[in-house]
Structures are given as structure tokens and as C-alpha cells.
Amino acid sequence: MSNSLIRLGLVGLGKIARDQHLPAIAENPRFALTATADPVAALEGIASYPTLDALLDARLALDAIVLCTPPSVRAGLAQRALAAGLHVMLEKPPAAALSQVGALIKTGAGRTMLATWHSRESVEVDAAAAWLAGRQIRAVRVNWREDVRVWHPGQDWLLAAGGFGVFDTAINAFSILTHILPQPLTLESADLGMPANRQAPMTARLTMRHAAAEVACDLSILHPGAPQWDIAVDTDAGLLQLTQGGHSLTIAGELQERTPEAEYPRCYARFARLIDEGQSDMDSRPLALVADAMMLGNRHPLPPFEF
Ligand code: NAP
């Protein structure tokens, strides 16, 4: 295994970059943060640029770019980083549209790309996938509801076209579902709640199918109080419940031992491994479910929303 240092440029120095990426980079000796690009924000002691283009023009010694911007600009930035010969880690969702993912996979041949799905990166989610592998699945229920004012205060981009609205959080549930359920998931119907003054849905009820089982999803970012990030899978061997965003696992009534959360350290360990192996992981199945919901969904109006 290679131990070479991976020198990073990080683009989009907002909430997730500061909350998760910077600590995960700092604790992994394979990575060194060399530069950042953000229209306004900067880090003391690190070369900072207002745009990715300015960062690339500076011709620093870099190996990879980490993209933590809102999704609407992600694919264009990834294309520029790949054209500069760099590996790319992409926050979720990897692009704002499926066609953009296909184009990235073609451009990125020979470099490593990782579409991070942070909610998959837990011991409990892996254990759920292993347990479900041999089961007959009868029904699946997803409740994924939170208060956007608490979790994304002031993030108007999230409610613009290409901002994903309720699917910004629900795509985390879809990333878990596509990882733990053994058969392909297909979307059957969707009902989307659209605030009169915004371009993205804030509530959604979806019906998906997994072989013979129905998968019912109740999704909202207008949910007051404590968030609910829960998945329940009814099987021939009892009920499996993944709660707290995939960090708590109960199988047939027995709470499994909980491990410390390490989603982003695992994302970076995966990125280093893929670079060492010359591989990429650009799984777009969670994004495809969102695209299908937007394509098939009935829309119903909701009152105007302000943060
Ligand atoms: P955020 O707080 O709004 O941060 C995004 C940052 O990117 C802002 O500083 C923004 O600058 C900057 N930016 C926008 N366009 C840029 C460009 N073209 N080049 C360079 N920088 C640019 O958003 P966030 O919450 O960190 O979310 C970012 C992504 O991470 C989203 O895809 C989200 O789904 C994902 N994510 C977020 C969370 C979370 O808890 N927040 C968790 C997991 C994943 P301006 O504000 O000046 O435009």
C-alpha cells in the first residue's frame, strides 16, 4: 500500500467543510490541506483563492480537489479539476443532474473520483446490509423529517432550482436504502409539496418498490422538533430498525452495540484507498431516485416559506 501524501485543495468553505471535512483531513496523516477556494471564506495559514480557477492558476503542487459547494456548481468544478489532472472527492449529491455524472465518469478515466455518501459510512449500516442479505423483505418504511431552519439556517440555495429541497436530506436515506437492500429500488409514485415562492419541494411522500415489497417514504424539512431519520425493514426474520440517521440498529427487538460515529474519517480513508488502487466510486443510484421523484411527482402547493 502506498503511503504518499495526498495534497488537497478544498472548494466551498461552508458548514460541512468546517464541521466535518477539516477535522477528518486533520486527523488522517495521508492528507494535507494545501489550499482553499471560496468566494468569501478563508483559513488562516492556508493559501486561499476566491475561485477554483484562481486556485488552479496558482499552479500549487496538488493531488486532489474536494468539492463542498452547493450541488448546482459541483459538476462544472469537478470537470475543471479533472482537466487539471487531479483526483476529485465530491460531497453528496455528486452533481445536480444524472447526465452530469455520466459526463464526469467519462472525463475522469485515469483519475480517482469518489461520490461520498456519508450516511452509508457507519458500522451499523454495514451490519444492516449484511443481515438483510439473506432475508425476504416484506415492507420498508422511511421517515426522514427535520426542520430546515435548524439544520440549514439561511441556506436559500437549498430551495432554489437544483438545490434539492427536501431531497438534500432524504438523499441520505436513499444512500442507505440502496446500500442495505439487496435488490434494485424503483420509484413508483411521488407527491411533492412546493412552497409558492420556492423552486424545490419541502415535503414528499414517495412509493418505491423493492422486488415484491413496497417502500413508503415520508419526507419533510418542515418538521418541527426533534429530527426523525429512521428506516424500518420488515422481514421474514423480524423487524430491522435503523434510526438516528443510520447510527442506531435494532434487529428483531434487540438493540445492537453502538460504535462511535466516524462517517467523514471513513470517507477520507475510502478516498485514499481508491487513489492507491487507481479506482473510482461514482454510485449515482441515490441521485437517480431523486431525479425519478422529480420526474414522476405530482406537485401540490404549500404556503410561501421564509427562513
Ligand atoms: P454552505 O454552508 O452553504 O457552504 C457552501 C460554501 O460553498 C459556501 O461558503 C459558498 O460560498 C461556497 N461556494 C458556492 N459556490 C462556490 C463556488 N463556485 N466556488 C467555491 N465556493 C463556492 O453549504 P453546506 O451546508 O456546507 O453544504 C454543501 C454541500 O454539502 C451540499 O451539497 C450539502 O448537501 C452537503 N452536505 C451538507 C451537510 C450539512 O450538514 N450542512 C451534511 C452533509 C453534506 P457563498 O456562501 O459565499 O456562496
Boltz pocket constraint, residues with backbone or C-beta under 6 A from the ligand:
constraints:
  - pocket:
      binder: B
      contacts: [[A, 11], [A, 12], [A, 13], [A, 14], [A, 15], [A, 16], [A, 17], [A, 37], [A, 38], [A, 39], [A, 40], [A, 41], [A, 50], [A, 51], [A, 52], [A, 68], [A, 69], [A, 70], [A, 71], [A, 73], [A, 91], [A, 92], [A, 93], [A, 118], [A, 151], [A, 155], [A, 168]]
      max_distance: 6.0
